[in-house]
Amino acid sequence: MVRLYVSVYEEDAGRFAIYDGRSGNVFQEDFKPVVFDTEEEANAKLAALEAEREREDAAIPFTLEEAEKYAESHYWKFASTYAKTAPHEYCIKKWLVDEDKLLYERFVATMKANSVIGYFYGHKNDYLILGKHYYWYMPLPDNLAVDLINRTTTDHLEFRDGAYYYIPAGGKNSE
């Protein structure tokens, strides 16, 4: 089980940081290390992150029809840095108002309940296929909620050997 945890900040022993158990590196939000002056502040932030994950885990999944309507009604930003290599769009949870965050958590629950196995350049992912799109999120520590969902069109998928494989924009499969 890989988790986020609080420990003394390596760069300043008088401060505390939240660390990512996958790498042992300081956890980051908005590309900034999550560091606090006191252990209590760090533990409070970790507790808030864990509470968000508990809400996500308790969310009731949409039906697949409801999930598709939800996804199609949302704003998805085009990932311009991947336009040529892996064209896709993404939605970030913190962009949403509180009411929409609850629906976002239901969408994540739907993804978890209805996912299929897929591979992107050899990396295993869980995909939710809805209509002409498929959705995924990156692996996370067990006590962290999904903060970003990606999607692209099913034109970029090939089914073989019991799993889905990403087909790059150039057309050759990723395996």
C-alpha positions as a Markdown table, in Angstrom:
| # | Residue | x | y | z |
|---|---|---|---|---|
| 1 | Met | 0.0 | 0.0 | 0.0 |
| 2 | Val | 1.6 | 3.3 | -1.1 |
| 3 | Arg | 0.4 | 6.3 | 0.8 |
| 4 | Leu | 1.2 | 10.0 | 1.5 |
| 5 | Tyr | 2.8 | 10.6 | 4.9 |
| 6 | Val | 4.2 | 13.4 | 7.1 |
| 7 | Ser | 7.8 | 13.6 | 8.0 |
| 8 | Val | 10.5 | 16.1 | 8.9 |
| 9 | Tyr | 11.4 | 18.2 | 5.8 |
| 10 | Glu | 14.8 | 17.0 | 4.5 |
| 11 | Glu | 15.9 | 20.5 | 3.4 |
| 12 | Asp | 14.9 | 22.2 | 6.8 |
| 13 | Ala | 14.8 | 19.9 | 9.8 |
| 14 | Gly | 12.6 | 22.5 | 11.6 |
| 15 | Arg | 9.8 | 22.1 | 9.2 |
| 16 | Phe | 7.5 | 19.2 | 8.1 |
| 17 | Ala | 6.4 | 18.0 | 4.7 |
| 18 | Ile | 4.0 | 15.6 | 3.1 |
| 19 | Tyr | 5.9 | 12.9 | 1.3 |
| 20 | Asp | 4.7 | 10.7 | -1.6 |
| 21 | Gly | 5.3 | 7.0 | -0.7 |
| 22 | Arg | 5.7 | 6.1 | -4.4 |
| 23 | Ser | 9.0 | 8.0 | -4.7 |
| 24 | Gly | 9.9 | 9.3 | -1.3 |
| 25 | Asn | 9.8 | 12.8 | -2.7 |
| 26 | Val | 8.0 | 15.7 | -1.2 |
| 27 | Phe | 4.4 | 15.8 | -2.4 |
| 28 | Gln | 3.5 | 18.8 | -4.6 |
| 29 | Glu | 0.4 | 20.8 | -5.3 |
| 30 | Asp | 0.6 | 23.3 | -8.2 |
| 31 | Phe | 4.2 | 22.2 | -8.7 |
| 32 | Lys | 5.1 | 23.5 | -5.3 |
| 33 | Pro | 6.3 | 21.3 | -2.4 |
| 34 | Val | 3.7 | 20.8 | 0.4 |
| 35 | Val | 5.8 | 22.0 | 3.4 |
| 36 | Phe | 4.6 | 23.4 | 6.8 |
| 37 | Asp | 6.1 | 25.1 | 9.8 |
| 38 | Thr | 4.6 | 22.6 | 12.3 |
| 39 | Glu | 3.8 | 18.9 | 12.3 |
| 40 | Glu | 0.2 | 19.7 | 13.3 |
| 41 | Glu | -0.3 | 21.8 | 10.1 |
| 42 | Ala | 1.2 | 19.0 | 8.0 |
| 43 | Asn | -1.0 | 16.4 | 9.7 |
| 44 | Ala | -4.1 | 18.6 | 9.2 |
| 45 | Lys | -3.4 | 19.0 | 5.5 |
| 46 | Leu | -2.9 | 15.2 | 5.2 |
| 47 | Ala | -6.2 | 14.6 | 7.1 |
| 48 | Ala | -8.0 | 16.9 | 4.6 |
| 49 | Leu | -6.5 | 15.1 | 1.6 |
| 50 | Glu | -7.5 | 11.7 | 3.2 |
| 51 | Ala | -11.0 | 13.0 | 3.9 |
| 52 | Glu | -11.4 | 14.0 | 0.2 |
| 53 | Arg | -10.3 | 10.4 | -0.8 |
| 54 | Glu | -12.9 | 9.0 | 1.7 |
| 55 | Arg | -15.6 | 11.1 | 0.1 |
| 56 | Glu | -14.5 | 9.9 | -3.3 |
| 57 | Asp | -14.6 | 6.3 | -2.1 |
| 58 | Ala | -18.1 | 6.7 | -0.7 |
| 59 | Ala | -19.5 | 8.3 | -3.9 |
| 60 | Ile | -22.2 | 6.5 | -5.7 |
| 61 | Pro | -21.3 | 5.7 | -9.3 |
| 62 | Phe | -23.4 | 7.1 | -12.1 |
| 63 | Thr | -25.1 | 4.8 | -14.5 |
| 64 | Leu | -23.1 | 4.7 | -17.7 |
| 65 | Glu | -25.7 | 6.8 | -19.4 |
| 66 | Glu | -25.5 | 9.4 | -16.6 |
| 67 | Ala | -21.7 | 9.3 | -16.7 |
| 68 | Glu | -21.6 | 10.0 | -20.5 |
| 69 | Lys | -24.0 | 13.0 | -20.0 |
| 70 | Tyr | -21.9 | 14.3 | -17.2 |
| 71 | Ala | -18.7 | 14.0 | -19.2 |
| 72 | Glu | -20.2 | 15.6 | -22.3 |
| 73 | Ser | -21.5 | 18.6 | -20.3 |
| 74 | His | -18.1 | 19.4 | -18.8 |
| 75 | Tyr | -15.3 | 21.6 | -19.9 |
| 76 | Trp | -12.2 | 19.7 | -21.0 |
| 77 | Lys | -8.9 | 21.5 | -21.7 |
| 78 | Phe | -6.9 | 20.4 | -24.7 |
| 79 | Ala | -3.4 | 19.2 | -23.6 |
| 80 | Ser | -1.4 | 21.2 | -26.1 |
| 81 | Thr | 2.0 | 19.9 | -25.0 |
| 82 | Tyr | 0.9 | 16.4 | -26.2 |
| 83 | Ala | -0.9 | 17.5 | -29.3 |
| 84 | Lys | 1.4 | 15.6 | -31.7 |
| 85 | Thr | 2.4 | 12.6 | -29.5 |
| 86 | Ala | -0.7 | 11.8 | -27.4 |
| 87 | Pro | -3.6 | 14.1 | -28.2 |
| 88 | His | -6.1 | 14.3 | -25.3 |
| 89 | Glu | -8.0 | 16.6 | -23.0 |
| 90 | Tyr | -8.2 | 16.9 | -19.2 |
| 91 | Cys | -10.4 | 18.2 | -16.4 |
| 92 | Ile | -8.9 | 19.2 | -13.1 |
| 93 | Lys | -11.1 | 18.9 | -9.9 |
| 94 | Lys | -10.0 | 22.1 | -8.3 |
| 95 | Trp | -11.4 | 24.0 | -11.3 |
| 96 | Leu | -14.9 | 23.0 | -10.2 |
| 97 | Val | -17.3 | 24.6 | -7.7 |
| 98 | Asp | -18.1 | 22.4 | -4.7 |
| 99 | Glu | -21.4 | 21.0 | -6.1 |
| 100 | Asp | -19.6 | 19.9 | -9.3 |
| 101 | Lys | -16.8 | 18.3 | -7.2 |
| 102 | Leu | -19.3 | 15.9 | -5.8 |
| 103 | Leu | -20.4 | 15.0 | -9.3 |
| 104 | Tyr | -16.8 | 14.6 | -10.3 |
| 105 | Glu | -16.3 | 12.2 | -7.4 |
| 106 | Arg | -19.3 | 10.2 | -8.7 |
| 107 | Phe | -17.7 | 10.1 | -12.1 |
| 108 | Val | -14.4 | 8.8 | -10.6 |
| 109 | Ala | -16.5 | 6.1 | -8.8 |
| 110 | Thr | -18.0 | 5.2 | -12.1 |
| 111 | Met | -14.6 | 4.9 | -13.6 |
| 112 | Lys | -13.4 | 2.6 | -10.8 |
| 113 | Ala | -16.6 | 0.5 | -11.1 |
| 114 | Asn | -16.6 | 0.1 | -14.8 |
| 115 | Ser | -13.0 | 0.2 | -16.0 |
| 116 | Val | -11.3 | -2.1 | -18.5 |
| 117 | Ile | -7.6 | -2.8 | -18.7 |
| 118 | Gly | -5.6 | -0.7 | -21.1 |
| 119 | Tyr | -2.0 | 0.1 | -22.0 |
| 120 | Phe | -0.2 | 3.3 | -22.9 |
| 121 | Tyr | 3.3 | 2.6 | -24.1 |
| 122 | Gly | 3.6 | -0.4 | -21.8 |
| 123 | His | 2.1 | 1.3 | -18.7 |
| 124 | Lys | -1.1 | -0.3 | -17.5 |
| 125 | Asn | -4.1 | 1.9 | -17.0 |
| 126 | Asp | -7.7 | 1.5 | -16.2 |
| 127 | Tyr | -10.0 | 3.0 | -18.9 |
| 128 | Leu | -13.6 | 3.9 | -18.8 |
| 129 | Ile | -15.0 | 3.8 | -22.4 |
| 130 | Leu | -18.1 | 5.9 | -22.9 |
| 131 | Gly | -19.4 | 6.6 | -26.5 |
| 132 | Lys | -16.6 | 8.0 | -28.6 |
| 133 | His | -14.2 | 8.8 | -25.7 |
| 134 | Tyr | -12.2 | 6.9 | -23.1 |
| 135 | Tyr | -11.2 | 8.3 | -19.7 |
| 136 | Trp | -8.4 | 7.5 | -17.3 |
| 137 | Tyr | -6.4 | 9.0 | -14.4 |
| 138 | Met | -2.8 | 8.4 | -13.3 |
| 139 | Pro | -1.9 | 6.0 | -10.5 |
| 140 | Leu | -2.0 | 7.7 | -7.1 |
| 141 | Pro | -1.1 | 7.0 | -3.5 |
| 142 | Asp | -3.9 | 5.0 | -1.8 |
| 143 | Asn | -4.9 | 7.9 | 0.4 |
| 144 | Leu | -5.1 | 10.6 | -2.3 |
| 145 | Ala | -8.2 | 11.4 | -4.3 |
| 146 | Val | -8.2 | 11.7 | -8.1 |
| 147 | Asp | -7.4 | 15.3 | -9.0 |
| 148 | Leu | -7.2 | 15.1 | -12.8 |
| 149 | Ile | -9.1 | 13.0 | -15.4 |
| 150 | Asn | -7.9 | 12.6 | -18.9 |
| 151 | Arg | -9.9 | 11.7 | -22.0 |
| 152 | Thr | -9.3 | 11.1 | -25.7 |
| 153 | Thr | -11.3 | 9.6 | -28.5 |
| 154 | Thr | -11.6 | 5.9 | -29.1 |
| 155 | Asp | -9.9 | 6.4 | -32.4 |
| 156 | His | -6.8 | 6.0 | -30.4 |
| 157 | Leu | -7.6 | 2.5 | -29.0 |
| 158 | Glu | -7.1 | -0.9 | -30.4 |
| 159 | Phe | -8.5 | -4.0 | -28.6 |
| 160 | Arg | -6.4 | -7.2 | -28.7 |
| 161 | Asp | -5.3 | -10.0 | -26.4 |
| 162 | Gly | -8.1 | -9.1 | -24.0 |
| 163 | Ala | -7.0 | -5.5 | -23.4 |
| 164 | Tyr | -7.0 | -2.0 | -25.0 |
| 165 | Tyr | -3.8 | -0.5 | -26.4 |
| 166 | Tyr | -3.2 | 3.1 | -27.2 |
| 167 | Ile | -2.5 | 4.0 | -30.8 |
| 168 | Pro | -0.4 | 7.1 | -31.2 |
| 169 | Ala | -1.4 | 9.9 | -33.5 |
| 170 | Gly | 1.0 | 8.4 | -36.2 |
| 171 | Gly | -1.0 | 5.2 | -36.2 |
| 172 | Lys | 1.4 | 2.5 | -35.0 |
| 173 | Asn | 0.3 | 0.8 | -31.8 |
| 174 | Ser | 2.1 | 1.5 | -28.5 |
| 175 | Glu | 3.4 | -2.0 | -27.9 |
